Structure formats: structure tokens, C-alpha cells
């Protein structure tokens, strides 16, 4: 049994990461809804409102964490589903690489969009 074969299970640490990511998602989603829909007068209805919203330095940080937790939680959950199909070690290695690349690309793109929103609001 090679070292990768022994990693074809979901260990306790991966499960704990998913659980804590899920908890953070619920908390951040609650804050997101409260700020966007209850505290903002009338809600954030226009692009200009959203740009102004992103000028608060806490908001881009919160949205960035929200993005990272959602992507990580979703891809770890997808990995768990794929593990239930009992893939070979070689196939699982490729699945891990693809999921890591997709997650990295999604996070980089999302952070780039957050930075663009902040910079457009400053212009």
C-alpha cells in the first residue's frame, strides 16, 4: 500500500475542517444578510450602493473569508462524495489535484473581484 492509498479516507482533521467551515459559513452568512438587508436602508439595490458598501474595510475582509470558507467547504464535501465511489489511488490523486486547482482558481478570482470593487469605489 503506497502512502497515497492510505489517504483515500476522510480523516478526522478533514471532517473537522468541514464542520468548522460550515459553522463559520452560517455565522458569516447571518452577518452578510443582516448587514445587506436589515442595516442598509432599503437594502443594497444599486451598483453604487454595493461599491459604497465595500468601502468599509471590514466588509471586503469578511466577504473574502466567506468566499474561502464556502469554496473550501464545498470542495471538501464534493471530495467526500467522490470518495464514496471508491476511486483508485491514481484517480483520487487526479481528483485532488483538480479540486485544489478549481478551488484555488475560484478563490483567486473572487479575491480579485473584491479588490476591483474596493478600487472602483475609491475612484
N, C-alpha and C positions, 0 to 999 in steps of 0.2 A: 504494500500500500504506500503510494507516494504521499508527500506532505500535503499536496493539494487535495487528494482524495479524502483526507481526514477533515478538511474544511468544508465538505459538502453537506454540512448540517448547519442549522441555525443555532449558534451557541447562545449562552446566557447574555453575553455582552451585546450582541446584535439585537436580541429581544429587548433588553433594557434601553438601548438607544431608541428603538421604535416606540417604546412606551413613553419615555420622557419626551421624545419629539412630538408624539401625539398630545401629551399634556401641554407642552409649550404652544402647539398649534391652537388648541382650544382657548388658551389664555390670550394669545395674540389675536386670534380671530374675534374674540369678545371685545378686546380693546379696539381693534380695527372697526368693528360695527358701531361701537359706542361713539368713537371719535367722528367717523364718517357720517353717521346717520342721526345721532342724537345731539351731539355737541355743536356740529356745524349747522348754523341756521338754514333750514330748508334742505340740508344735505349738500354734498359736493355735486352740483348739477352741470357745471361747465368745465371746460378745459382750463380756463383761467382760475377757477376755484381749486382745481387739483394742483395746478402749479403753485398757487399761494399756499396750499396745504403742505406741500413738500419743502417749503422754506423754513419750517420749524425743524431744527436739526435732529430732534428725536425721531421724527416721522420716517426719514429715509433709513435710519438705523433699524427701527422697528420693522419696517417693510422688508429690509434686507434679511433680517433674522427670520421673519415669516417665510420668505422665499426659500431660504436654506433648509429650514425645518420641514416645509411641505415637500420639497423635492427629495430630500433625504428619506423622509418617512414613506413617501410614495414608492421610491425605487427599492427600498429595503422590503417593503410589502410585496412588490412585484417579484423580487428575487425569491422571497419565501414561497410564493405561488409556484414559481418555476422549479424550485427545489422539490416540490411535491410531485413533479413529473419524473423524478429520478434520472436526471441527465447524467451522462458520463462526466468524468473529471475534466476531460478536454473540452467538452461542450460547455460545462459550467464555467470554466476559465474564460471562454469567449463571452459568455453571458455577463460575467462580472466586468470584463473589460468594456463591453458595450454599454452596460448600465452606468458604469463610472464615467465614461465619456459623455453619455447623454446627460447625466446629472451635472457634470462639470460645465458642459455647454449651456444648459438651461440656467445655471446659476450665474455664469459669466454674462450671458445675455440679459438676464434680469437685473443684475447689478449695473450693467451698462445703461439700461433703460432708467433705472433710478437716478443715476448720475446725470443723464440727459435731462430728466425732469427737474432736478435741482438747478442745473446750469441754465435751463431755459427760464426758470423763474427769476433768476438773478439778472437776466438780460433786460 
